Amino acid sequence: MSDQLVEMPPAVEPAVEPDTTLETNIVTSTPVAPVPVTTSGPTTPGTTSTDAPAVQTGNPHILPASHWIRAPPADDSDDDSAYGEDTASSTASLTASILEYRTVNGRTYHSERGNAQSWNPNDPQHSESMDILHHVSTLLQDGKLFLAPIGENVQKVLDVGCGTGIWAIDFADQFPNAEVVGVDLSPQQPQWLPPNLKFEVDDVTRPWTYEPDSFDYIHMRWLVGAIPDWPALFKEVFTALKPGGYFETKESSAVITSDDGTVTEGSALDQWGKVFGEAGKDDGRTFRVVEEDIQRKAMEEAGFVDIREHNFKTPLGSWPADAKEREIGHFNQAALEQDAEGFVTYLWTKVMGWSLVEIQVYATHLRRELRSKKLHPYYPQKVLIGRKPNVGEV
């Protein structure tokens, strides 16, 4: 982080209470032309990292990590503290070789595998956060697991970057006659599964080994900050899909903002997206997928047709007046409070040079802001759906 920056002055609370109704309408564009596990390559024994030196960003909008240690605590008189720290979820052991996780600042991450990288830990505490975010995703989509028009007779489905496996499990339960495959860098999925589901461990940034034209539907979400070449990945998806098959991709912005100015420059919420954006730029794996419309561009380059787009505003906190939005915000806040440190530790220490103490103090400021009813934060999410043309289709 840059040490040439000036600490931002505290924000002035607006005199008039702004409208707390969040517009979350879906905007759809017009069409535009024991668990079986497979592994690829040897694993590397776990290693433990140390903090990197502080990084000079040169970005005047990013505060130095040391700012959070000397910053005064936010006013927490209106906190909503109805969130616990229960981390009772756990994951099952699959095979010893692929469980040789790396340990970074006390958190575990996937073993070394090709060019793959996930900045999310794979431990139980973070898995619980991700499962809560899965619930947020279905709430945003009115209880739906997916938005693609796949029909009832889908036969073979692939979930790319399946994480804890919760989406694939729910999908396999909903479509018991479909063969469902989940692939991820970490074998963090549960042991007891629907009989029509299997998980594989692999690096999806390398050339795929799936048979061409083999899947009816491919689902992918929340790989922001983990992919060095989005067009190459989407071309692999295109090749693996059957003609007429659908691809659905959902990504989140790291930018936390507000429509009424309550998320102010220099706040912990404001800095979240700015630090992630800088880390992704330095690491060569962008966090600006939503802002730069990378999903659509990569879909078009791969050859998809009938591309449709759905945009969501995802509230953080229970501030919205609308009951559905308030429920979404409540669970979204719970997911982030559950493991704020887990979301930032890898990239902010390894790439940006923050210390663990600086991260812990920043997370305290972030939680205070999340609990404030005076702030109305949200972040954008974007779903794009494309179809692989049928043979002979122009």
N, C-alpha and C positions, 0 to 999 in steps of 0.2 A: 504494500500500500504506500502511496506517496506521503512523505513527511513534510511536504511543502504546502500543505493545505491549511486553511484557516477554519477553525471550528464554526459551524453554522450557529447563528443565534436561535434561541427557542422560538417555536412557532407561536403566533398570537391567535388565540381562540376566536373564531368568528362570533360576532355579536348576535347574529340571528341563527337559530337552529335550522340547518338545511334539511331539505326533504330527504327522508331515509328510504325512499322507494327505489330499488335497484332495477334497472331495465335489463332483464335477462332473456328477452325474446330471442328465439332461434331465427337466424337470418339464412335463408336458403337461396343460393344463386341459381341462375338458369344454367342448364347444362352447357358445358364447354367440351367443343369438339375434343406288500413290498412293491416298489415302483420301478418299472423298467427305465434305465438311464443309459444314454449313449454319450460318449465323449469323443472329442477330436484332439489328439495331441497330448503330450505328457504334461503333467502339472508340476508346479514349482513349490518347494516347501515354503511354509509361511515365513514372512519376514516382518520385522517391526521397523517403522520409519521414525525419523526425528523431524522436528519442525524445520521448515526451510527459512532462509533469511528473508527479511521483509522485502517486498517487491515495490519498486517505484513505478506507479502506473501512469503518471503524467496526466491523469484525468482529473480536472478540477472539481468534478461533481462527486468524487468518491472520497470519503473521509478516511483518515489513517486508522488502523486498527486500535492504536493507543487512545483514540478519541473516546471509545466506549468505557475505558477504565476511569477517565477523569470526568466523564459527563455526569451531571446530576441525575438522580432517578426521576422518572416521569411521575406526574400526579396520578396516583392509583386509587383515588377516593371513590371512583365509580367502577372499580374492577368487577368483572364477572368471574368469580373464582370457582365455578361449578365444574372444574375439570380436575380429574385425579391423575395419578401417576402410575396406574396399574399397567404392568408390562408382563402379564401372565402368559401371553401367547408364546409358542415355541415351534421349532421346526424339527422335522424328523431326520435321522441320519440315514444316508443312502449308501454311499461307498466311501471307504477311507481315503482313496487317492484324490478324489475331487473335493474333499473337505479340508484340504490343506490350505486354508484361507490365509490371506495376508492380514496382518494386524497393523493398523495405522492409528496411532494415538489412542490405543485401547479399544478400537472398534474393528470388527472383522469385515473383510471385503472378499470378493471372488478371487480364486487363485489365478495366477498368471496364465493367460490363454490368448496367444496370438496378439492381435492389435486391439483387443477388447478392453474397454474400461467402463466401469459403472461407478459414479461418485456416491451412490447410495450404499450404506452398509447392508449386510445381509443377516444381521443379528435379530433376535426376537423383538427387541424394543423397536427397531425401525420397521420390521415386518408388520407390527401392529399399526403403525402410522399409515403404511401403504394400504392395508386392508380397510382402514377408515376412509382413505381417499377413494377407494373403490366404491364405497357406499355413497360418497359425495358424487362420484361420476354417475351412478345410476339415478340418484335424485335429480341431477341436472337434466337427465334424459328421460324424465318422467317414468322411472322404474325400468327402463329398457337397458339391456346389456350392450346393444348395438343399434345403429341407425341404418345400416345398409339393407336394401330390399332383397334379402337372400331367400325368402320363401321358407316353406316347411320341410323341404326334401333335401336340404344340404347334406352332403355325404362326407366330405373331408375338409377339416378346418385346421388352420395353423395360427397359434397365438405367439407373436414375435416379441421377445422381451417379457415373458410371462410373469416375472417377479415371484411373488408368493404363490402364484397359481390360482388365485381366487376367481379371476375372470374365467379362466379355462374350466375350472370346476363347475361354476354356475352355468356356463354354456353347455357343458357335457350333460349336466342334469336336465337342462331344458330341451336338449336334442339327443335323446338316448340312442337313436339310431345312427348318429353321426360319429365318425372317427375323429377325435380331437387330439392335436399334438401341441404341447407347449414347449417353447425353447427359451433358455436363459443361460447366463454365465454361471449362475449359482444354483445348486440343488437344494433350494430352500423351501420347496413345496412339501405339503403334508404327505404322510404315508398312505392314508386311506383315501382312495380315489374312486370316482365312478369307473365302471369297467371299460367304458369306451374312451378313456383318457390316458395318455402317457406323457411323461416329461422327458426332454432331452437337454443335455448340457453342451452348448456350443457357442461359438463366436459368430454372430450374424453379420459382422462387418467383413468377414472373409467370404470367398466364393462358396455359394450354397451347394450342397450335395443332394438336395431333394430332386426327384424326377421332374422334368419340365411338364407343364400342363397337368399337375396332379391335385391341386387344391381348388375347392369351390369358393372358399372364402378365407382371406388372410386378415387378421386383426393385429394392430400394433398401437401401443400408446406409451407416452411418457418416456421416450428415449432421448429427450432434449439433453444436450450436454454430454452425450455418450457416443455420438456418431460423427466420424470424420468426413464421410462422403455420403450425403443423403441421396443424390441421384443414383449412385452405384447401388445402394441398398434397395431403392425402389425398382431398379431394373431387375434385381434378383427376385423381388416379389412378383413382378410382371411375368417373368419366365416361369415361375413355379405355379402360377394360377392357370386353371383351365380357361380356354376361350369362353367368354361370357361370365367368368367369375368376378367377384367383387373384392376390392381392397379398401379397408377402413383404417385411417390413421388419426389418432387423437394426441395433440400436444398442448402443453401449458406454457404460458409466458412466465418468465421469472420476474417480470415487472409488476410490482404491487402499487396500485394507484387509487385515486378516488375521483369522483365526478364533482365534488364540492370543495376541493382544496384542503380537506382535513388530513390527508397524507402529505406532509410537508417536506420540502427539501431538507435533507440532513437527518430525517428521522430514521429509526431502525427499519421501519417498513420500507421507506424509500431506498435505503442503502442495500437492501436484500437483492433487488434486481440489478443494481448497478455493479455490485461486487461480483455477482454471478456472471454478468455480461462480460466484465473484464477478464475473469478467470477463464471463461470459455474461449475468448479471443486468444489469450496467451496459450491455452492448451490445444487449440486447433479443433475444438469440438463446440460449436456455437450454441449459445442459449437463446439466440434471436430467431428461432425457427418460426414462431408466430409473427413477429414483427416484420420479417423479411419474406414472408409468404413462401417459405422453402417447400412446404408440403405440396402446394399446387404446382410450383415450378418443377419439382422432381417428378410428380405424377405425369405432367404433360411431356416431359423429356423422355420418360419411360414408355409412353405410348397409350396411357389410359384415356378413356373417353367418358362422356356423360359425368363429368366431375361435378360434384355438388359439395357445398360448403355450409357448415353450421358453426356459428360463433356464440360463445357463452361468456357472460360476466359471472365470475365465481366469487361470491362474497366471503370475507374472512371475519368471523364474529357474528354475534346475534343482534346486530344493529338494524337489519332491514325491517321495514314495516310489514311487508308481505310474509305470510306464514311459511310458504314453501322456501322462499329465499332465506328466511331466518333459520329454518332447519338446516339448510345447506351450509350457511355460515357457521352455525353452531358446531357441526361435525368437522367442518374444514378447520376451524380454530382448534378443535380437540386434536386433530391429526398433526398440526404443526406444533402445538404445545407439547404433545407426547414426545417428540424427539427433534426439537429445533436444532440441537447441536449435531445430530446425526446427518441432517440435510447439508450442513455447511462444512463439517470438519475436514473431509478429504480435500476438496478443492481449495478451501480457504487457508489451509495449512501448507499443503504440498505445492500449490501454484501461487497463492497470494502472500504466503509468508506469515500468516497470523499465528500467534501462539495459542495454546489451549486456554490459557487464562483470558486472553482477549476474546476468544469465541464464547466462553462461558459468561463473561460480563455482557457482551453484545446480546446473547440469548436472553438474559434477564431483562434488558431494555425492550427486546422484541416482545416478550411475553406480556410486559406491562402495557405496551401499546395495543396488543391484540385484545386485552381485556377492557380497554377503555371504550365506553359507550359514545365518547365524543368523536371517535374516528370511524370512518366508513370505508375501509379498504376492500378492494377486490383485485383479482387478476384475470386476464383473458385466457380462455381455452378455445381451441379450434379443432373441429372434426372435418376431415375431407374424405369423400367416398368416390372411388373411381372404378370403372368397369374395364376389363380386358376385352377388346373387340372379338367378336366371333370370327371364325375362319372365313375369309372372303369379304368381310365387312369393311366398307370404306370409312 
